[in-house]
Each structure stands twice: as structure tokens, then as C-alpha cells.
Amino acid sequence: MLTIVIPTKNEEEYLPILLESIKKQTLQPNEIVIADAGSKDKTLEIARAFGARIVEGGLPGPGRNRGAEYAKTEFILFLDADVELRDPKFLEKAVGEMKERKLDLATCDVFPLSDDLLDHFMHKAYNTYARAWGSLFPHAPGFCMFVRKEKHDKICGFDESVTFCEDHDYARRFRAVGEFGFLTSAKIPVSIRRMDRDGRLKIVIKYLLAELHTAFLGPIRHHRFHYTFGHSKTKNQKDV
């Protein structure tokens, strides 16, 4: 029924939290696929300990595509390594709602793993903004995307030439082949580590400019937004 695909690079700190939360789900995936982009820490060791399949990955878009190639199930769930499925019925509720509403691509509201009121305000603002656009200008963050495998294959997956906001490009191309919607039965907590590293104002400006670029100039295929992939626990090391 369901394959979970997780692109990784140096995720020994967060990956075990996610995988442990998946183990507690009332609906278990048929398989977890880790698409790894050359981790130098214990990421692969952790993945093997949880029985995940490991495949060669890359940046998130290509990594998701490589992982999806191994999916033999009706549904795929793309997750990032730093999310956590705190509700043990998250998968059960989400897949059930997708079936009931006949959705082909779905995401859900997000809330931050933070006690800071500003972080909660920013995430609520994002939820309101994304829902307001709906399927007209769909936003489906790559850290939580449910998709029917058949439709994923039909659009040839993520456009690997897109270097930033490849998930929203995917959702917009998906409109031509399937039904998009926001789940009402499930929410997902997300890490604020990138906001802590880069700064909240900088993140807001970067994604606002990316929105304008995508809306008026098309998909982002250059590197001027300086997206980095990978994680390091030490503050003096940069993501690469």
C-alpha cells in the first residue's frame, strides 16, 4: 500500500527519531527507502538497523526519484529526515483520507518543533497562504508529500534540473494528471534547524523571492538561491 522515501545526507541526529516514530504507526509502510547522498556519519548504519532499503541519492529531487523507482505500492510518502510522526495514527488517517477523497497528491498543515510563538505564527501564516492558493497554485512541501505512484511516474517524477523549490514545481506539474488537496485529518511537526542556522528573516525573504521567481519567471534552474543539502550537528560546520 505505502512506500516511504527519505532523502538523506548526514542525518544521524534526526533520522532515528523519524524511523522510531514510523515504527509506532498503526499503519506500517511496506518499505522504507533511504536515498542517501554520500553520508559520512552513521546515517547508513542507522538506516540498516531499522531495516530500510538504502539506495544512492543526491539532492532531494533526484533522491526522491531514485527512491520512488523502488516503490511497488499504490502510494508513496516523501518525507525529510528531520520530521517526526508524533501521532501514531498519522499514516492511517492520511492514507484513509486520500482514498476517501480520491486524492492523487496531498500534503498537510505543518507546525514547528519549537516553543517559540514566532515560529508558530510563521508556520500558521504559511499554512494559511498555501491553503488559500489551493490547487490553483499548489504548494506541497517535499518534507511531507503523499502521492499515487502511477501519477508520479506519469509526470516523470521531480524535474532534476530544478535546483530550488523543486517540490512546488512538482505539485504544479502534477495538476495536469491528478487531484491535489490538503489533508484535514493529519498535521506534521517539522524541524526549525534551518531557521536557526540561516535566520528567520533571511528564510522568509529567500522563499518570498523564490515564490516570485516561480510565478513570473518559471522554475528555478540556477544556484543563486544557494540551497544546501545535508546536516552537521556542530555549529561551526556548514551544510554541504
N, C-alpha and C positions, 0 to 999 in steps of 0.2 A: 504493500500500500504506500509506504513512505520511505524515501531515502533522504538522509540529512547530509548536506555537503558543507564543509567548513574550510575555507582557505586560511592557511596559517603561515607565519614566519616568526620564530622565536616567541612562542606563546606558552612557555612552561608555567607562567604565573596564573594565567586565566583559563587555559584550556581544561585543566582538571575540574575546575568549578563548573564549567558548562557541561562537560561529559558526565559528571556526577549528577547534575540536575536532570540530564536526559535519562539516566538510569532510573530515576524516581518517577518517570512519567507513567500514567496509567495506560497510554497507548505507546507501545515501543516501536521504533523505526525498524524496518527490515535490515537497514545497514547505515552505518555512519562512514562517510568518506572524508578523509583529511587530504586536502590538496596542498601540499607543502612546498614553499618557495625557498628551500635550502636552509632550514633552521640549523643553528649552531648550538642550541641549548638542548634541553630534554624533551622538546615538543614531540618528537617521533617516539621516544621511549614511552611517554605518557599515552600517546595515541594507541600504541600496540597493547599497552596494559589494559586498555578499555575495549580491546577487540575491534578497533576501527581499521578500515582499509586505508592504506596510505598510497597516494599517487603523486606524481610530480606536478607541482602547481606553477605559480608565477604571481603576477599581480592579481588582485581579486577577481577581475572579469575573466581572464584566462584560467585562473584556478577554479572558478565555479564551472566553467565549461569542461575542464578536464574531469572534475568530479562527477558532473552530470552524465558524462559519457558512460559511466559505470552503473547508472541507475536503471533498474529493471522494473521499477514500481510506477504506479499511476501518478503519484505526487512526489515532488522534490521540495525540500525546505532548505533554502540557503541561509546559513547563519554565520555571523562573525564569532571569533573565538572569545571575545570579551563580553558576550551577553550571558544571561543566566535565565533558565526556565524555572522561575520560583513557584509558579502554580503547577502542581503535579498533573493537572488536567489540561495544561496548555495545548498539547498536541491533540488530545482527544476533542477538545472544544473546537480548535481551529480547523481540523480536517472535517469534522462533522458539519461545521458551518459552510465550509467550501462546497461540500456535497449538497447540502440543503439549498444553498443559493446558486448552485451551478456556476461557481466562480472558477476561472482558469488561472488567474494571478491575484494574489491577495497579500496584504500586509496588515499591520495593526498599529494602534496607538503605542507610543513609547513613553517611558518615564525613566528618569536618571537614577543611577545608583549613587545617590547623594542626599545629604540632609540640607543642602543649601537651597533656600527659597528661590534664588535667582535661577538656579539650574532647573528647578521645576517649572518656573514661569517660562523659560526659554523653550523647554520641551512641549509645554502645553501650547505655546504660540506656534511651534512647528506643526503639532497635530492639527490645530485649527486651520492653519494655512493649507496643509496638504489635503485635508478633507474638503476644504472649500473648492479646490480645483477638481477633485473627484477624478472621473475618467476623462475629463476634457483635457487636462494637462497632468497626467498621473505621476505621483511620487511614490516610489516603492523602495525604501532604503535596503541596500544589499545585506544589511545585518539581520534582516528578517523578511524573507520573501517565500511564500508558498506558491508553487507553480505546477501545472499539469505538464508532465514530461513530454507528451505529444505536442503541445503547443510550444514548449521550449525548443524542441527540435525543429519545429516549423519555421521559427524565425532565426534558426541557426545560432541560438544562444546569445550570449553577450558579444557585442561588437568589440573585438580585441584591439581595434585601433583607437578606441575612446580611452583617454588617459585619466579622466576625472568625471565624476557623476555618471559613470557607466551604468549604474543601476537605474537611474531615472531615464536614460536613453533606452534601456531595455524595456522599461514599462511603457514608454511612449510608442515604441515599435510594436509592442505586444497588442496594442489596441486593434490592430488590423486582423488579428487572428483569434482573439478571445475576450472574455469578460473580466474586467478588473473591478476590485472592490476592497473596502476596508472592513476588516473583521470587527464585530461588536462584542464577541464573546471572550476575547483574549487581548491582553496587553503584554508588552515585553520590556523588562528593565535593561538599560544599556549603560555601559561604562562611560565615565566622563574623562577618561585618561587623556584623550587628545585635546579636550578643552583645557585641562590642567597644564598640558605641555605647551600648547600654542597660544593660549589665552582666549577668553570668551569673545571679546570684541573682534579679534582677528578672525576667529572661526565664523562669526556672523557675517563679516564683510566678505570673506572668501566665498561663502556659499551664496550670498546675495549676488555677487558678481558672476558666479557660475550659473545662477538662475537666469540672469540677463543674457549671458552668452548663449546658453542653450535655447532660450526663447527667440532671440533675434539673429544669432549667428550660426546656430546649429550645434551639434555635438562637439565636445572639447577633445581635440586630437593633438594638442600641443602640450608642453610641460611647463607653461608659465604659472600654473596654479601650484606647482611644487608639491604634488601629492607624494607622500612617503608611505611605505608599507612595511610592517614589521614592528616588533616591540622589544624594548630593553627595559629591565627593571631599574637600572641605575640612571640617575638624573643627568649625569654628565655624558651619557651616550645618546646619540641621535638614532631615531628610527631610520632604517635604510631600505 
